[in-house]
Amino acid sequence: MTNRTIGGTPVSPIGLGGMPMSIEGRPDEARSIRTIHAALDQGVTLIDTADAYHIYADEVGHNETLIAKALASYGSDTSEVLVATKGGHVRPGDGRWTVDGSPAHLRAAVDASLKRLGVETIGLYQYHRPDPTVPYAESVAVLGELLDAGKIRLAGISNANPDQIREANEVLGGRLVSVQNQFSPAFRSSEPELELCATLGIAFLPWSPLGGISRAGELGTRFSAFDDVARRHGVSPQRVCLAWMLAKAPVVIPIPGASRPESIVDSVAAADLELSAEELASLD
């Protein structure tokens, strides 16, 4: 695989999204750890998580703890793996997803994430989702504080629109390195953010790139063009989807979620799938 970069840090072109291993419907811990190890075996060096990836109110950071355990038990060097976590989303334990972008919450969230991940500096920390009750610049400014304090090495934002991307980059003095937005064949409305990131040289990390946990398996059925190209190459429609995203711009680094080893193995193979201009046009 040819690496891509986030803030100058080389990472694999396909990352691993950890959310399915910690929210509703999650597998047992052993299978999750096998999934993370399988990703590492395939050369994945970007793992995405968040403190909000959990179910119950008393297990905040479930996914961060899981990833830390998997990395520690891998048995080989994982120093090149960039773990990206997020703060600002809150799950009170009743199934809801709420937000808290207050500076006090973000500062406390980072400290808690540092402990769960067992690190002195978080590789990439992203503001998870805008809080309409807090001025965006105030929330993002906390990321600048954390960079200056050495608690995080790289800063990003998630679920942001073009104006927020520009504002965050300005607030951070040009130090914004990533934008993590939803993007898939079923969700194309983040095209403007992708294009802006390509112009600015900021990594664009599509979340739910295959359509989400419950619908990823239906991708070829829902979008026949992806199934047609997949049949031509003898691969899965999901692999074609990720290859299509990678071809959009060098800044694109999809982070498909996985809870089975075979899923992430298939996803990683997208980096080696070359699609013709005609095929890419048909998928667009």
C-alpha positions as CSV (number, residue, x, y, z in Angstrom):
1,M,0.0,0.0,0.0
2,T,1.1,3.5,-0.7
3,N,0.8,5.6,2.4
4,R,-1.2,8.8,2.7
5,T,-0.5,11.5,5.2
6,I,-2.3,13.3,8.1
7,G,-0.5,16.4,9.1
8,G,2.7,15.1,7.6
9,T,2.3,11.7,9.4
10,P,2.3,8.7,7.0
11,V,-0.7,6.4,7.5
12,S,-2.2,3.5,5.5
13,P,-4.7,4.6,2.8
14,I,-7.4,2.6,4.6
15,G,-8.0,3.1,8.3
16,L,-10.0,1.0,10.8
17,G,-13.1,2.5,12.3
18,G,-13.6,1.1,15.9
19,M,-17.2,2.1,16.6
20,P,-19.0,-1.2,15.6
21,M,-16.9,-3.0,18.3
22,S,-18.3,-0.9,21.1
23,I,-21.9,0.2,20.4
24,E,-25.2,-1.6,20.2
25,G,-24.8,-5.1,18.6
26,R,-21.1,-5.2,19.4
27,P,-19.3,-8.6,19.3
28,D,-17.4,-10.1,22.2
29,E,-14.1,-8.6,23.2
30,A,-12.1,-11.5,21.8
31,R,-13.5,-11.1,18.3
32,S,-12.9,-7.4,18.4
33,I,-9.3,-7.8,19.4
34,R,-8.8,-10.4,16.5
35,T,-10.3,-7.7,14.2
36,I,-7.9,-5.1,15.3
37,H,-4.9,-7.5,15.1
38,A,-6.1,-8.5,11.6
39,A,-6.0,-4.8,10.6
40,L,-2.5,-4.5,11.9
41,D,-1.4,-7.6,10.1
42,Q,-2.6,-6.0,6.9
43,G,-0.6,-2.9,7.5
44,V,-3.3,-0.6,8.8
45,T,-1.6,2.3,10.7
46,L,-4.7,4.5,11.4
47,I,-7.3,3.5,13.9
48,D,-10.3,5.7,14.6
49,T,-12.1,5.8,17.9
50,A,-14.0,8.2,20.3
51,D,-14.8,8.4,23.9
52,A,-18.5,8.2,22.9
53,Y,-18.2,4.8,21.4
54,H,-19.9,2.9,24.2
55,I,-23.4,1.8,25.2
56,Y,-23.9,2.4,28.9
57,A,-23.3,5.5,30.9
58,D,-20.7,3.9,33.1
59,E,-18.5,2.7,30.3
60,V,-17.4,5.9,28.6
61,G,-14.4,5.3,26.4
62,H,-15.2,1.5,26.0
63,N,-13.6,1.6,22.5
64,E,-10.5,3.5,23.5
65,T,-9.9,1.0,26.2
66,L,-10.4,-1.9,23.8
67,I,-8.0,-0.4,21.2
68,A,-5.4,0.2,23.9
69,K,-5.7,-3.5,25.0
70,A,-5.4,-4.7,21.4
71,L,-2.3,-2.7,20.7
72,A,-0.7,-3.8,23.9
73,S,-1.3,-7.5,23.2
74,Y,-0.4,-7.4,19.5
75,G,3.1,-8.8,20.0
76,S,4.9,-6.6,17.4
77,D,5.8,-2.9,17.2
78,T,2.8,-0.6,17.0
79,S,4.7,2.7,17.4
80,E,3.8,3.7,13.8
81,V,0.1,3.3,14.4
82,L,-1.8,6.6,14.6
83,V,-4.8,6.4,17.0
84,A,-7.3,9.1,16.3
85,T,-9.9,9.8,19.0
86,K,-12.6,12.4,19.4
87,G,-14.4,14.3,22.1
88,G,-17.6,16.5,22.3
89,H,-20.2,13.7,21.7
90,V,-21.9,12.3,24.8
91,R,-24.0,9.1,25.3
92,P,-26.0,9.3,28.5
93,G,-26.7,5.6,28.4
94,D,-30.3,5.7,27.2
95,G,-29.5,5.3,23.5
96,R,-29.2,9.0,22.7
97,W,-26.3,10.8,21.2
98,T,-26.0,14.4,22.7
99,V,-23.2,17.0,22.4
100,D,-21.1,19.0,24.8
101,G,-18.6,21.3,23.1
102,S,-17.8,23.4,26.2
103,P,-14.1,24.0,26.8
104,A,-14.4,22.5,30.3
105,H,-15.9,19.3,28.9
106,L,-13.3,19.0,26.1
107,R,-10.4,19.6,28.5
108,A,-11.7,16.9,30.9
109,A,-12.4,14.5,28.0
110,V,-8.9,14.7,26.6
111,D,-7.4,13.9,30.0
112,A,-9.7,10.9,30.4
113,S,-8.8,9.7,26.9
114,L,-5.1,10.0,27.6
115,K,-5.5,7.7,30.6
116,R,-7.6,5.1,28.7
117,L,-5.3,5.0,25.8
118,G,-2.3,4.8,28.1
119,V,-0.3,7.5,26.3
120,E,1.3,10.8,27.2
121,T,0.2,12.4,23.9
122,I,-2.8,11.6,21.7
123,G,-1.8,11.1,18.1
124,L,-4.8,12.8,16.5
125,Y,-7.7,14.4,18.5
126,Q,-10.8,15.6,16.7
127,Y,-13.7,17.7,17.9
128,H,-16.5,15.2,17.4
129,R,-19.6,17.3,16.5
130,P,-20.5,21.0,16.8
131,D,-22.5,22.1,19.8
132,P,-25.0,24.7,18.8
133,T,-25.0,26.2,22.3
134,V,-21.2,26.9,22.2
135,P,-19.5,29.2,19.7
136,Y,-17.5,27.0,17.3
137,A,-14.4,29.0,17.7
138,E,-14.4,28.5,21.5
139,S,-14.6,24.7,21.1
140,V,-11.9,24.6,18.5
141,A,-9.6,26.9,20.4
142,V,-9.3,24.2,23.1
143,L,-7.6,22.0,20.4
144,G,-5.0,24.8,20.0
145,E,-4.4,24.8,23.8
146,L,-4.0,21.0,23.7
147,L,-1.5,21.2,20.9
148,D,0.5,23.8,22.7
149,A,0.4,21.8,25.9
150,G,1.7,18.7,24.1
151,K,-1.4,16.6,25.1
152,I,-2.3,16.1,21.5
153,R,0.1,15.9,18.5
154,L,-2.4,16.6,15.7
155,A,-5.9,18.3,15.7
156,G,-8.9,17.7,13.5
157,I,-12.7,18.3,13.4
158,S,-15.6,16.0,12.5
159,N,-19.1,16.6,11.1
160,A,-18.1,20.0,9.9
161,N,-19.3,22.2,7.0
162,P,-17.0,24.3,4.7
163,D,-17.4,27.4,6.8
164,Q,-16.5,25.5,9.9
165,I,-13.4,24.0,8.2
166,R,-12.2,27.4,7.3
167,E,-12.9,28.8,10.7
168,A,-11.2,25.9,12.5
169,N,-8.1,26.2,10.4
170,E,-8.0,30.0,11.1
171,V,-8.5,29.5,14.9
172,L,-5.7,26.9,14.9
173,G,-3.4,29.0,12.9
174,G,-3.3,26.7,10.0
175,R,-2.8,23.6,12.1
176,L,-6.0,21.8,11.2
177,V,-5.0,18.4,9.7
178,S,-8.1,16.4,9.3
179,V,-11.9,16.6,8.7
180,Q,-13.9,13.5,9.5
181,N,-17.4,13.6,7.8
182,Q,-19.9,11.1,6.6
183,F,-19.5,10.2,3.0
184,S,-20.7,7.2,1.0
185,P,-22.6,6.3,-2.2
186,A,-25.7,6.9,-0.1
187,F,-24.5,10.1,1.4
188,R,-22.8,12.4,-1.1
189,S,-23.6,15.8,0.5
190,S,-20.0,16.0,1.9
191,E,-18.5,16.5,-1.6
192,P,-17.9,20.2,-1.0
193,E,-16.0,19.4,2.2
194,L,-14.0,16.8,0.4
195,E,-13.1,19.2,-2.4
196,L,-12.2,22.0,0.1
197,C,-9.9,19.6,2.0
198,A,-8.2,18.6,-1.2
199,T,-7.6,22.3,-2.0
200,L,-6.3,23.0,1.5
201,G,-4.2,19.8,1.8
202,I,-6.2,18.6,4.8
203,A,-6.9,14.9,5.2
204,F,-10.6,13.9,4.6
205,L,-11.7,10.9,6.6
206,P,-15.0,9.5,5.4
207,W,-16.9,7.8,8.2
208,S,-19.5,5.1,7.3
209,P,-18.0,4.9,3.8
210,L,-19.9,1.7,3.1
211,G,-23.2,3.1,4.2
212,G,-23.3,2.3,7.9
213,I,-23.2,-0.8,10.1
214,S,-26.7,-2.1,9.2
215,R,-26.5,-1.4,5.4
216,A,-22.9,-2.0,4.4
217,G,-23.7,-5.5,3.2
218,E,-26.4,-4.1,0.9
219,L,-24.1,-1.7,-1.0
220,G,-24.0,-3.7,-4.2
221,T,-27.8,-4.2,-4.1
222,R,-28.6,-0.6,-3.5
223,F,-26.1,0.8,-6.0
224,S,-25.9,-1.4,-9.1
225,A,-22.9,0.4,-10.7
226,F,-20.7,-0.7,-7.8
227,D,-22.0,-4.3,-8.2
228,D,-21.3,-4.2,-11.9
229,V,-17.7,-3.0,-11.5
230,A,-17.2,-5.5,-8.6
231,R,-18.2,-8.4,-10.9
232,R,-15.9,-7.2,-13.6
233,H,-12.9,-7.3,-11.2
234,G,-14.0,-10.3,-9.2
235,V,-14.1,-8.4,-5.9
236,S,-16.7,-7.2,-3.5
237,P,-18.8,-4.0,-4.1
238,Q,-17.4,-2.7,-0.8
239,R,-13.9,-3.0,-2.0
240,V,-14.8,-1.1,-5.2
241,C,-16.5,1.6,-3.1
242,L,-13.3,2.3,-1.1
243,A,-11.2,2.3,-4.2
244,W,-13.6,4.8,-5.8
245,M,-13.1,7.1,-2.7
246,L,-9.3,6.8,-2.8
247,A,-9.4,7.9,-6.4
248,K,-11.2,11.1,-5.6
249,A,-8.2,12.9,-4.1
250,P,-4.9,12.0,-2.4
251,V,-6.2,13.5,0.9
252,V,-9.0,10.9,1.2
253,I,-8.5,8.2,3.8
254,P,-11.6,6.1,4.4
255,I,-12.1,4.6,7.9
256,P,-14.6,1.7,7.4
257,G,-15.9,0.3,10.6
258,A,-15.4,-3.4,11.2
259,S,-16.1,-6.0,13.8
260,R,-14.9,-9.1,11.9
261,P,-11.3,-9.8,10.7
262,E,-12.5,-10.7,7.2
263,S,-14.3,-7.3,6.8
264,I,-11.2,-5.2,7.4
265,V,-9.0,-7.5,5.4
266,D,-11.3,-7.0,2.4
267,S,-11.4,-3.3,3.0
268,V,-7.7,-2.9,3.1
269,A,-7.3,-4.6,-0.3
270,A,-9.1,-1.6,-1.9
271,A,-5.8,0.2,-1.8
272,D,-4.5,-2.1,-4.5
273,L,-7.6,-2.0,-6.7
274,E,-7.1,0.2,-9.8
275,L,-10.3,1.4,-11.5
276,S,-10.4,2.9,-15.0
277,A,-11.5,6.4,-15.8
278,E,-14.7,4.9,-17.3
279,E,-15.4,2.9,-14.2
280,L,-14.9,5.8,-11.9
281,A,-17.2,7.9,-14.1
282,S,-19.9,5.2,-13.9
283,L,-19.6,5.1,-10.1
284,D,-19.8,8.9,-9.9
